[in-house]
Amino acid sequence: MNNKESEVNFFLPNPPNKTGSGDVSPYKIFVVILLKEYLRKRAEDEELDETGDRNLTPSMHYSAEYRRKFYMTLLKLTQFSDMSYKDLYTLLTGKYRISDVHLAGFEGTISLLNKLGIEILFKLSKTMDELITDTQTRNSTPLIHQSSVMGFYFRRILVYLEKMSFQDLMELHKETVIYYEKGIRAISLTDTNIPQKVKEESLPKHKWNIKQAEIFITQQSALLENDEVKALNPKKLQKKIDEIVQTYTPLYSKAYFLSYLNNVRLRDLPNSIEALHRSFDRINGKPGWENQDNKSHFQYSLLNLAILHTMFEQNEEAMKCLKECIMVAQENGDRVCLQLAQLWLCLLDKQNFQLCEKNIANKTEKTLVRSVSLNIQSLVKVAALSGYLPSKLFDVLIKSDILNCQHSLMNLISNCMAERAALWNLYGWHEIGSLCSQLLLNSNLKVMERTYNGEGFCQALCNVSLWLAMQGDFLTSSLIISRVKERFQRYPISKNWMLVEYYVNSIQSIYLEKWSDAATACDHIYHIDPNLSVLQRANLNIARGNRSVALKLLDILLTNNSDDKKLLTLYKVRAMIIQAFCMSDSNSISSESLLILNKAAVLAKENYLNYEYSIINMHISYILLSMNMPQEGLRVIKSNIENILSNGGIYDKGKAIFLFNQCIIASESTNDEKIDKVKELKEQFELSIAYFTKLECWRKVKAVYMYMAKLYNELGMVEERNQFAYKFRLIVEEHTNSSNENINIFY
């Protein structure tokens, strides 16, 4: 792989290749013995098959399934660090269980260590050589091919054994005997009452060689990036890193970089900075790294430091690091680092976002693909919030999709799908946004043969959870959020599900009139999204009848936003809708409320906020109905109800249907015509009641019942009036915590 490609993917240059390797250890000797016993038993079975002299039962054969399982076990054992005999024995009798015959042969051979002495190493060396070179088998091929994984493993150990002097072999035999005896003692202590601390002290520490360390660090780094739940927990991972540094080399920079990633997920800033400094000190401070190819690594340390400060929301420090990074990258002519730095610079300074056209022209160069794709996605996000034409933004996202799919950039593929769903939601097409999220969740994205489990999937799950909550399915929504909590525990990704959880809790608590729970949820939202928290608190005060308090909150939200924290257009429109409602009620209509709604409608139209535009028109229709202009109100609601029913939650659907029916009935001039319309719209009223009942929003249910009872009373239909009055009374008696105040408000 190109050196700069790996810099783009991990922002960490590769250290120079090392020629040294680990020595032969007792653990490796035991792995060789384990394979030797397997091959010996298999050769015996083949001999018996050829002579036909077999009296063994078929169950003694190694089945194809067992052979596959054993080969995979052997591959893992060669990749693991040198573990104690107790750990090896536990694996062979537990997770990677081998057959009883195989285990008995393995235990029988290693029990002869003391009896045979150093002779067992000579015999083992001869046996290994025969297994690789002997062709006297039925297929005229050696049992172990020299170019196979185990062939390399055997040849490597053979080379070391042949290089050893007699004294070194004596030392190896002595270490092997001690290794075995300590393991046997540890196994015997497992079922006793010896304290755990004494047991751990009696076990030797694991040893690592260069290949084992590189495999472990690569696997854990990939898991931390793509599927953090399957990575080792922080304490165990740090322990393994310390073992690698102590037993392999203290100059291994990748180990410190993995320690940096481990500290980042714990939100440990001091240790993260220290680990990052150590990582790049070990890269740049080695002899022989002063040549032209290796001197351009300081910019990546600065880039990673800037990213670290950004993750901890220290934007000033991040900007300083980025400026220094850009200067060093320009000095060294590193285009890849410059593109990455530009991306983070644009993310920090959204007011001056620019995407260099030269980057797009060079998108065929693989080293710049990730940078270009990231720039495109960031550009789309900023442009969408600035009111650019949606069709052009979706066209640009398609270009990002093409780049990502051509180069199998799984994290960017998922992020692009999640961003597409967010765009649909922003523009008011919530149903399509939910389908995009479901499409991502049903896709088969894999990294290193593992299912990708990154931030894009977290956002997709949160989007589906929010959509289900808006449809009244709070139980399924909470189940999804609980699943997301298990899979995405680390900040800042966890902000996604935390915001959705608290937002849904606040909405549900308002429906159930649990004011204290709603206020608590709003407090939690404030730490993640202060503006959304103010909007929800305003909704809470309206539901409680405190319109003056809601107006004060909205005034603060609309007037006290600085340029650095500019209020999103979506929030501004929603705040103006609530503000207009607070200025009017069924008894008195303020001309200012209509003016505010018209301004909000213009703003929503300019920024393509279609759903908010329909909600604004629904409120205008309600005001027109309150002003005894039902026909005008019907015309307005009729042109917008389709969008609300297609993309809204059932609360908005229930309100829209109820208002639509009111406008239709009020538009009729005679009582007979009204009676006919009431009969036609009966199912629609029942649907509206069903929506509010599903949400357990009893206040709105009572509002519909009260309206129906009054309507039937005006029309002289006594029996129907009494029926709905009785239903109203039942709701009041069954739900005593539901207040009868403000049940007619249209919020």
C-alpha positions in Angstrom: 0.0 0.0 0.0 1.2 3.5 -0.8 2.6 5.2 2.3 0.4 8.3 1.8 -2.7 6.1 1.5 -2.2 4.8 4.9 -1.7 8.4 6.1 -5.1 9.3 4.7 -6.8 6.4 6.4 -5.2 6.5 9.8 -3.3 9.9 9.9 -0.3 7.9 11.1 2.7 7.2 8.9 4.1 3.7 8.9 7.4 3.2 10.8 10.4 1.7 8.8 10.5 -2.1 8.4 12.4 -4.0 11.1 14.5 -7.0 10.4 14.5 -8.5 13.9 12.1 -11.2 15.2 11.2 -12.8 18.5 13.1 -15.9 19.9 11.7 -19.4 20.3 9.5 -19.5 23.4 8.0 -22.4 25.3 4.6 -21.3 24.1 5.7 -21.7 20.4 7.1 -25.2 21.3 3.7 -26.2 22.7 1.9 -25.0 19.6 4.3 -27.1 17.4 3.6 -30.1 19.6 -0.1 -29.6 19.3 0.1 -29.6 15.5 2.5 -32.5 15.5 0.1 -34.7 17.5 -2.7 -33.8 15.1 -0.7 -34.7 12.1 0.6 -37.9 13.7 -3.0 -39.1 14.4 -4.1 -38.2 10.9 -1.2 -40.1 9.3 -2.0 -43.1 11.4 -5.6 -43.0 10.2 -4.5 -42.8 6.6 -2.2 -45.8 7.1 -5.1 -47.9 8.5 -7.3 -46.8 5.6 -4.8 -48.0 3.1 -4.2 -51.4 4.8 -7.8 -51.9 5.6 -6.9 -53.0 9.1 -9.2 -50.7 11.0 -11.2 -51.7 14.0 -11.8 -48.1 15.2 -15.2 -46.6 15.2 -15.9 -43.8 12.7 -16.2 -41.3 15.5 -12.4 -41.5 16.0 -11.8 -39.9 12.5 -11.2 -36.2 12.2 -14.2 -34.9 10.3 -14.0 -32.1 7.7 -15.8 -29.8 10.2 -13.3 -30.6 13.0 -10.3 -30.1 10.6 -11.6 -26.6 9.6 -12.2 -25.7 13.2 -8.7 -26.9 14.3 -6.9 -25.1 11.4 -8.7 -21.8 12.4 -7.7 -22.4 16.1 -4.1 -23.0 15.0 -4.1 -19.7 13.0 -5.4 -17.8 16.0 -2.8 -19.5 18.3 0.0 -18.4 16.0 -1.3 -14.8 16.1 -1.9 -14.6 19.8 0.8 -13.2 22.1 2.7 -15.9 24.1 0.2 -16.9 26.8 0.6 -19.1 29.9 0.0 -22.8 29.7 -3.1 -22.4 31.8 -4.6 -19.9 29.3 -3.6 -22.3 26.4 -5.2 -25.3 28.2 -8.3 -23.3 28.9 -8.7 -22.4 25.2 -8.1 -26.0 24.1 -10.7 -27.3 26.5 -13.2 -24.4 26.2 -13.6 -21.9 23.5 -11.5 -23.8 20.9 -12.1 -27.3 22.2 -10.2 -30.1 20.5 -11.1 -33.8 20.6 -10.3 -35.9 23.6 -7.9 -38.2 21.6 -6.0 -35.2 20.3 -5.8 -33.6 23.8 -4.7 -36.8 25.4 -1.8 -37.2 22.8 -0.8 -33.5 23.4 -0.8 -33.9 27.2 1.1 -37.2 26.9 3.9 -35.6 24.9 4.4 -32.6 27.1 4.4 -34.7 30.2 7.6 -36.3 29.0 9.5 -33.0 29.2 11.3 -33.9 32.4 11.7 -37.6 31.6 13.3 -37.2 28.2 15.2 -34.0 29.0 16.8 -32.0 26.1 16.3 -35.0 23.8 12.7 -34.0 23.3 13.9 -30.8 21.6 16.2 -32.7 19.2 13.3 -35.2 18.4 10.9 -32.3 17.8 13.4 -30.5 15.5 13.8 -33.7 13.5 10.0 -34.3 13.3 9.4 -30.7 12.2 11.9 -31.1 9.4 10.3 -34.4 8.3 6.8 -32.9 8.3 7.9 -30.2 5.9 10.1 -32.2 3.6 8.9 -35.9 3.8 6.9 -36.9 0.7 6.2 -40.6 1.7 2.5 -39.9 2.2 -0.3 -41.2 0.1 -0.5 -38.1 -2.1 3.3 -37.8 -2.5 3.2 -34.4 -0.8 4.5 -33.3 2.6 2.0 -33.0 5.4 2.8 -29.3 5.8 3.5 -27.3 2.7 6.5 -25.0 3.0 4.7 -21.9 1.7 1.7 -22.3 4.0 1.2 -20.3 7.2 2.2 -23.2 9.4 5.1 -24.0 6.9 6.5 -20.6 7.5 5.9 -20.9 11.2 7.7 -24.3 11.4 10.6 -23.2 9.2 11.1 -20.1 11.3 11.3 -22.1 14.5 13.6 -24.6 12.8 16.0 -21.8 11.8 16.2 -20.6 15.4 16.7 -24.0 16.8 19.5 -24.8 14.4 21.2 -21.5 15.3 21.1 -22.2 19.0 24.1 -23.6 20.8 23.8 -26.5 23.2 23.8 -24.2 26.2 20.9 -22.2 24.6 19.0 -25.4 24.0 19.5 -26.3 27.7 18.1 -22.9 28.7 15.1 -23.3 26.4 14.4 -26.8 27.8 14.6 -25.4 31.4 12.3 -22.5 30.5 9.8 -25.0 28.9 9.8 -27.2 32.0 9.2 -24.2 34.2 6.5 -22.9 31.9 4.7 -26.3 32.0 5.0 -26.7 35.8 3.7 -23.2 36.5 0.8 -23.8 34.2 -0.1 -27.1 35.9 0.0 -25.4 39.3 -2.2 -22.6 38.0 -4.7 -25.1 36.7 -4.8 -26.9 40.1 -5.3 -23.6 41.9 -8.3 -22.7 39.7 -10.8 -24.8 41.8 -9.3 -23.9 45.2 -9.9 -20.9 47.4 -6.5 -19.2 46.7 -7.1 -15.4 46.3 -7.2 -14.2 42.7 -4.2 -11.9 43.3 -2.0 -14.8 44.3 -3.2 -16.7 41.2 -2.3 -13.8 38.9 1.1 -13.4 40.5 1.9 -17.1 39.9 1.3 -16.7 36.1 4.0 -15.5 33.7 3.4 -12.3 31.6 2.6 -12.7 27.9 5.4 -12.1 25.5 5.0 -10.4 22.1 6.9 -10.5 18.9 6.7 -8.0 16.0 4.1 -9.9 14.0 1.8 -10.6 16.9 2.0 -7.0 18.0 1.3 -5.6 14.6 -1.7 -8.0 14.1 -3.1 -7.2 17.5 -2.8 -3.4 17.0 -4.2 -3.5 13.5 -7.2 -5.5 14.6 -7.9 -3.3 17.7 -7.5 -0.1 15.7 -10.0 -1.3 13.1 -12.5 -2.3 15.8 -12.2 1.0 17.6 -12.9 2.7 14.3 -15.6 0.5 12.9 -17.1 -1.6 15.7 -16.1 -0.4 19.1 -18.3 -2.8 21.1 -16.2 -5.8 19.9 -12.9 -4.2 20.8 -11.3 -5.0 24.2 -12.5 -2.9 27.1 -10.3 0.1 27.9 -8.6 -1.5 30.9 -7.7 -4.8 29.2 -6.6 -3.0 26.0 -4.3 -0.7 28.0 -2.8 -3.7 29.8 -2.1 -5.4 26.5 -0.5 -2.2 25.1 1.8 -1.9 28.2 2.8 -5.6 27.7 3.7 -4.9 24.0 5.8 -1.8 25.0 7.6 -3.6 27.8 8.3 -7.0 26.2 8.7 -5.9 22.5 10.1 -2.4 22.3 9.4 1.0 24.0 10.0 2.7 20.6 6.9 1.1 18.9 4.9 4.2 17.9 1.8 2.4 16.8 1.3 1.0 20.3 1.2 4.5 21.7 -1.2 5.6 18.9 -3.5 2.8 19.9 -3.2 4.0 23.5 -4.2 7.4 22.2 -7.3 6.0 20.6 -8.1 4.1 23.8 -7.8 7.2 25.9 -9.9 9.2 23.5 -12.9 6.9 23.9 -12.6 7.4 27.7 -12.5 11.2 27.2 -9.2 11.4 29.0 -7.6 14.5 27.5 -4.3 14.6 29.4 -3.4 11.0 28.8 -4.6 11.3 25.2 -2.2 14.2 24.5 0.6 12.3 26.3 0.1 9.2 24.2 -0.1 11.2 21.0 3.1 13.0 21.8 4.9 9.7 22.6 3.6 8.1 19.4 5.0 10.8 17.1 8.1 11.3 19.2 8.9 7.6 18.5 8.3 8.0 14.8 10.3 11.2 14.2 13.0 10.6 16.8 14.5 7.4 15.4 17.9 7.3 13.7 17.7 7.0 10.0 14.5 9.1 9.7 16.1 12.2 8.5 15.9 11.5 4.8 13.5 13.2 2.3 10.8 10.5 2.5 10.6 10.4 6.3 10.9 14.0 7.4 7.3 14.9 6.5 5.6 13.4 9.5 5.4 16.3 11.9 2.3 17.7 10.2 0.4 14.5 11.0 1.1 14.9 14.7 -0.2 18.5 14.5 -3.3 17.3 12.5 -4.1 14.6 15.1 -3.6 17.1 17.9 -6.0 19.5 16.1 -8.6 16.7 15.7 -8.2 15.9 19.4 -8.9 19.4 20.5 -11.9 19.6 18.2 -13.3 16.5 19.7 -13.1 18.1 23.1 -14.6 21.3 21.7 -11.4 23.4 22.2 -11.7 25.2 18.9 -9.1 27.9 19.5 -6.4 25.4 20.3 -7.5 23.3 17.3 -7.2 26.3 15.0 -3.6 27.0 16.2 -2.6 23.4 15.6 -4.2 23.4 12.1 -2.4 26.6 11.1 0.9 25.1 12.2 0.0 21.8 10.4 -0.7 23.7 7.1 2.6 25.5 7.3 4.6 22.3 7.9 2.6 20.4 5.2 3.3 23.2 2.7 7.0 23.1 3.6 7.1 19.4 2.8 4.7 19.5 -0.2 2.2 17.0 1.3 -1.0 17.5 -0.6 -2.9 14.8 1.3 -2.3 16.4 4.6 -3.2 19.8 3.2 -6.6 18.5 2.0 -7.3 16.9 5.4 -6.3 20.1 7.2 -8.5 22.1 4.8 -11.5 19.9 5.7 -11.1 20.4 9.4 -10.5 24.1 8.9 -13.8 24.3 7.1 -15.6 22.4 9.8 -14.2 24.8 12.4 -14.8 27.9 10.4 -18.2 27.3 8.6 -18.5 31.0 7.6 -15.6 30.7 5.1 -16.3 27.2 3.8 -14.6 26.7 0.4 -14.0 23.5 -1.6 -11.0 23.8 -3.9 -11.9 22.9 -7.5 -8.4 21.5 -7.9 -9.3 18.7 -5.4 -12.2 17.6 -7.6 -10.0 17.6 -10.6 -7.6 15.3 -8.8 -10.2 12.9 -7.5 -8.9 10.1 -9.6 -5.7 10.0 -7.5 -6.4 7.4 -4.8 -4.5 9.3 -2.1 -7.0 12.2 -2.4 -10.2 10.3 -2.6 -11.0 10.2 1.1 -10.2 13.9 1.4 -12.3 14.9 -1.6 -15.3 12.8 -0.4 -15.1 14.2 3.1 -15.0 17.8 1.6 -18.0 17.0 -0.5 -20.1 15.8 2.4 -19.1 18.7 4.6 -19.9 21.1 1.8 -23.4 19.6 1.3 -24.1 19.9 5.1 -23.1 23.6 5.2 -24.9 24.4 1.9 -28.1 22.7 3.0 -28.2 24.8 6.2 -27.6 27.9 4.1 -30.6 27.3 1.8 -29.0 26.0 -1.4 -31.2 24.2 -4.1 -31.8 20.6 -2.8 -31.6 19.0 -6.3 -28.0 20.3 -6.7 -27.0 19.0 -3.3 -28.3 15.5 -4.0 -26.4 15.5 -7.3 -23.2 16.4 -5.4 -23.9 13.6 -2.9 -24.1 11.1 -5.8 -20.6 12.1 -6.8 -19.5 11.3 -3.2 -21.3 8.0 -3.4 -19.5 7.1 -6.6 -16.0 7.9 -5.1 -16.8 6.0 -1.9 -18.1 2.8 -3.7 -15.2 2.8 -6.2 -12.7 2.7 -3.3 -14.8 0.7 -0.7 -14.7 3.5 1.9 -17.3 2.0 4.2 -17.4 4.7 6.8 -17.9 7.4 4.1 -20.6 5.3 2.4 -22.6 5.0 5.6 -22.1 8.7 6.4 -23.2 9.7 3.0 -26.4 7.6 3.3 -27.0 9.1 6.8 -26.5 12.6 5.4 -29.0 11.9 2.6 -31.6 10.8 5.2 -30.8 14.0 7.2 -31.4 16.1 4.0 -34.8 14.5 3.4 -35.7 15.2 7.0 -34.5 18.8 6.8 -36.6 19.4 3.7 -39.7 17.8 5.4 -39.8 14.4 3.6 -39.6 12.4 6.8 -41.0 9.2 5.3 -38.3 9.1 2.6 -35.6 10.0 5.3 -36.8 7.0 7.3 -36.6 4.8 4.2 -33.0 6.0 3.5 -32.0 5.1 7.1 -33.6 1.6 6.8 -31.8 1.1 3.5 -28.5 1.8 5.2 -29.3 -0.6 8.1 -30.2 -3.4 5.7 -27.0 -2.9 3.6 -24.1 -5.4 3.9 -21.1 -3.1 4.6 -18.1 -5.0 5.8 -14.6 -3.9 6.9 -11.9 -6.7 7.2 -14.7 -9.3 7.0 -16.5 -7.6 9.9 -19.8 -5.8 9.6 -19.3 -2.0 9.7 -20.7 -0.4 12.8 -19.8 3.3 12.6 -21.3 6.7 13.2 -23.5 6.5 10.1 -25.3 3.4 11.5 -25.8 5.2 14.8 -27.5 8.1 13.0 -29.6 5.8 11.0 -30.9 4.0 14.1 -31.6 7.2 15.8 -33.5 8.5 12.8 -35.7 5.3 12.7 -36.2 5.5 16.5 -37.4 9.2 16.2 -39.7 8.3 13.3 -41.3 5.5 15.3 -41.7 7.8 18.3 -43.5 10.3 16.1 -45.8 7.6 15.0 -46.7 6.8 18.6 -44.6 3.6 18.9 -42.7 4.7 21.9 -41.9 1.1 23.0 -40.1 0.1 19.8 -38.4 3.4 19.8 -37.0 2.9 23.3 -35.9 -0.6 22.4 -33.9 0.7 19.4 -32.3 3.4 21.6 -31.3 0.8 24.2 -29.7 -1.2 21.4 -27.9 1.9 20.2 -26.6 2.6 23.7 -24.9 -0.8 23.8 -23.3 -0.4 20.4 -22.3 3.3 20.6 -21.1 4.2 24.0 -18.4 6.7 23.2 -18.7 10.4 23.0 -19.2 12.3 20.7 -21.1 9.6 18.7 -23.2 9.0 21.8 -24.6 12.6 21.4 -26.8 11.3 18.6 -28.8 8.8 20.7 -28.7 11.0 23.8 -30.4 13.8 22.0 -33.0 11.6 20.4 -33.7 9.9 23.8 -34.2 13.1 25.7 -36.2 14.7 22.9 -38.6 11.8 22.7 -38.9 11.8 26.5 -39.8 15.5 26.6 -42.4 15.0 23.9 -44.0 12.0 25.6 -44.0 13.6 29.0 -45.8 16.7 27.6 -48.4 14.4 26.0 -48.9 12.6 29.4 -48.8 15.9 31.2 -45.9 14.9 33.4 -44.4 18.3 33.7 -41.5 17.6 36.0 -40.3 14.7 33.7 -40.6 17.0 30.7 -38.6 19.8 32.4 -35.9 17.3 33.4 -35.7 16.0 29.8 -35.4 19.7 28.6 -32.5 20.2 31.1 -30.7 17.2 29.6 -31.2 18.4 26.1 -29.7 21.8 27.0 -26.3 20.2 27.5 -26.4 18.8 23.9 -28.4 21.3 22.0 -29.3 24.5 23.9 -31.6 25.9 21.2 -33.7 22.8 20.9 -34.0 22.7 24.7 -35.4 26.3 24.7 -38.0 25.3 22.0 -39.1 22.3 24.0 -39.3 24.3 27.2 -41.5 26.8 25.3 -43.8 24.0 24.2 -43.9 22.7 27.7 -45.0 26.2 29.0 -47.7 26.4 26.3 -49.1 23.0 27.3 -49.2 24.2 31.0 -50.9 27.5 29.9 -47.9 29.7 30.7 -47.8 31.6 27.4 -46.0 34.7 28.8 -43.1 32.5 30.0 -43.0 30.8 26.6 -42.8 34.2 24.9 -39.9 35.3 27.0 -38.0 32.1 26.2 -38.6 32.6 22.5 -37.6 36.2 22.5 -34.3 35.2 24.1 -33.8 32.5 21.5 -34.6 34.7 18.5 -32.6 37.8 19.6 -29.6 36.6 21.7 -27.9 34.4 19.1 -24.4 35.6 18.2 -22.7 35.0 14.8 -20.6 32.2 16.3 -23.7 30.3 17.3 -26.1 31.4 14.7 -29.6 30.0 15.1 -30.4 27.3 12.5 -33.1 28.3 10.0 -35.2 25.3 11.0 -35.2 26.3 14.7 -35.9 29.9 13.8 -39.0 28.9 11.8 -40.2 26.6 14.5 -39.7 29.3 17.1 -41.6 31.8 15.0 -44.5 29.4 14.7 -44.7 29.0 18.5 -44.3 32.7 19.0 -47.2 33.5 16.7 -49.4 30.9 18.5 -48.6 32.5 21.9 -49.8 35.9 20.6 -53.3 34.6 19.7 -56.1 32.4 21.1 -59.6 31.5 20.2 -61.0 34.7 21.8 -58.6 37.3 20.4 -56.5 37.2 17.2 -53.4 39.4 17.0 -52.5 40.9 13.7 -48.9 40.5 14.7 -49.3 36.7 14.9 -50.3 36.6 11.2 -47.4 38.9 10.3 -45.0 36.5 12.1 -46.5 33.5 10.4 -46.1 35.1 7.0 -42.5 35.9 7.7 -41.9 32.3 8.8 -43.6 31.1 5.7 -41.3 33.2 3.5 -38.3 31.9 5.4 -39.4 28.3 5.1 -40.1 28.7 1.4 -36.7 30.2 0.7 -34.9 27.4 2.6 -37.1 24.6 1.1 -38.5 23.6 4.5 -41.6 22.0 3.0 -43.0 20.4 6.1 -42.6 23.5 8.3 -44.3 25.5 5.5 -47.3 23.2 5.7 -47.4 23.5 9.5 -47.3 27.3 9.2 -50.3 27.1 6.8 -52.1 24.9 9.2 -51.8 27.5 11.9 -52.9 30.2 9.5 -55.9 28.1 8.7 -56.7 27.8 12.4 -56.5 31.6 12.7 -58.8 32.1 9.7 -61.3 29.7 11.2 -61.1 31.6 14.5 -61.8 34.8 12.6 -65.0 33.3 11.1 -63.4 32.8 7.7 -63.8 29.0 7.4 -63.8 28.8 3.6 -60.5 30.6 3.4 -59.2 28.4 6.2 -60.4 25.3 4.3 -58.7 26.4 1.2 -55.4 26.8 3.0 -55.5 23.6 5.0 -56.7 21.6 1.9 -53.6 22.5 0.0 -51.2 21.4 2.8 -52.9 18.5 4.5 -51.5 16.0 2.1 -47.9 16.8 3.0 -48.7 16.6 6.8 -50.4 13.2 6.4 -47.5 11.9 4.3 -44.6 13.1 6.4 -45.9 14.1 9.8 -46.2 12.3 13.1 -49.6 11.2 14.3 -49.9 14.2 16.6 -49.7 16.6 13.7 -51.9 14.3 11.6 -54.6 14.2 14.3 -54.5 18.0 14.6 -54.6 18.5 10.8 -57.6 16.1 10.3 -59.5 17.7 13.2 -58.9 21.2 11.8 -59.8 20.1 8.3 -63.1 18.6 9.5 -63.9 21.8 11.5 -63.3 24.0 8.5 -65.6 21.8 6.3 -68.4 21.8 8.8 -68.1 25.6 9.5 -68.2 26.3 5.8 -71.7 24.9 5.5 -74.5 27.5 5.8 -77.5 25.5 7.1 -77.9 23.0 9.9 -79.1 20.2 7.5 -75.9 20.5 5.4 -73.8 20.4 8.6 -75.6 17.3 9.8 -74.9 15.6 6.5 -71.2 16.6 6.6 -70.9 15.4 10.2 -72.1 12.0 9.2 -69.7 11.9 6.3 -66.8 13.0 8.5 -67.5 10.6 11.4 -64.7 8.2 10.5 -62.3 11.1 10.2 -63.1 12.3 13.7 -62.7 8.8 15.0 -59.3 8.6 13.2 -58.2 11.8 14.9 -59.3 10.5 18.3 -57.4 7.2 17.6 -54.2 9.1 16.9 -54.4 11.1 20.1 -55.4 8.0 22.1 -52.4 6.1 20.8 -50.2 8.9 22.1 -52.2 9.0 25.4 -52.7 12.7 24.8 -56.0 12.8 26.7 -56.2 16.6 26.6 -56.6 16.5 22.8 -59.0 13.6 23.1 -61.1 15.6 25.4 -60.9 18.6 23.0 -62.4 16.5 20.2 -65.1 15.1 22.4 -66.0 18.6 23.7 -66.2 20.0 20.2 -68.4 17.1 19.0 -70.7 17.4 22.0 -71.1 21.2 21.4 -71.6 20.7 17.7 -74.4 18.1 18.2 -76.0 20.4 20.8 -76.1 23.2 18.3 -77.6 20.9 15.7 -80.2 19.7 18.1 -79.0 16.0 18.1 -79.4 15.3 21.8 -78.6 11.6 21.7 -75.3 12.1 20.0 -74.5 15.0 22.2 -75.1 12.9 25.3 -72.9 10.1 23.9 -69.9 12.3 23.4 -70.5 14.1 26.7 -70.5 10.7 28.4 -67.2 9.8 26.7 -65.7 13.1 27.8 -66.7 12.3 31.4 -65.2 8.8 31.2 -61.9 10.3 30.1 -62.0 12.8 33.0 -62.7 10.0 35.5 -60.2 7.5 34.2 -57.4 10.0 33.9 -57.5 12.2 36.9 -54.0 13.5 36.4 -55.1 15.1 33.1 -56.1 18.7 33.6 -59.3 20.2 32.0 -57.6 23.6 31.5 -56.5 24.8 28.1 -58.0 21.8 26.4 -59.0 23.9 23.4 -55.6 25.3 22.6 -54.2 24.5 19.2 -50.5 23.6 20.0 
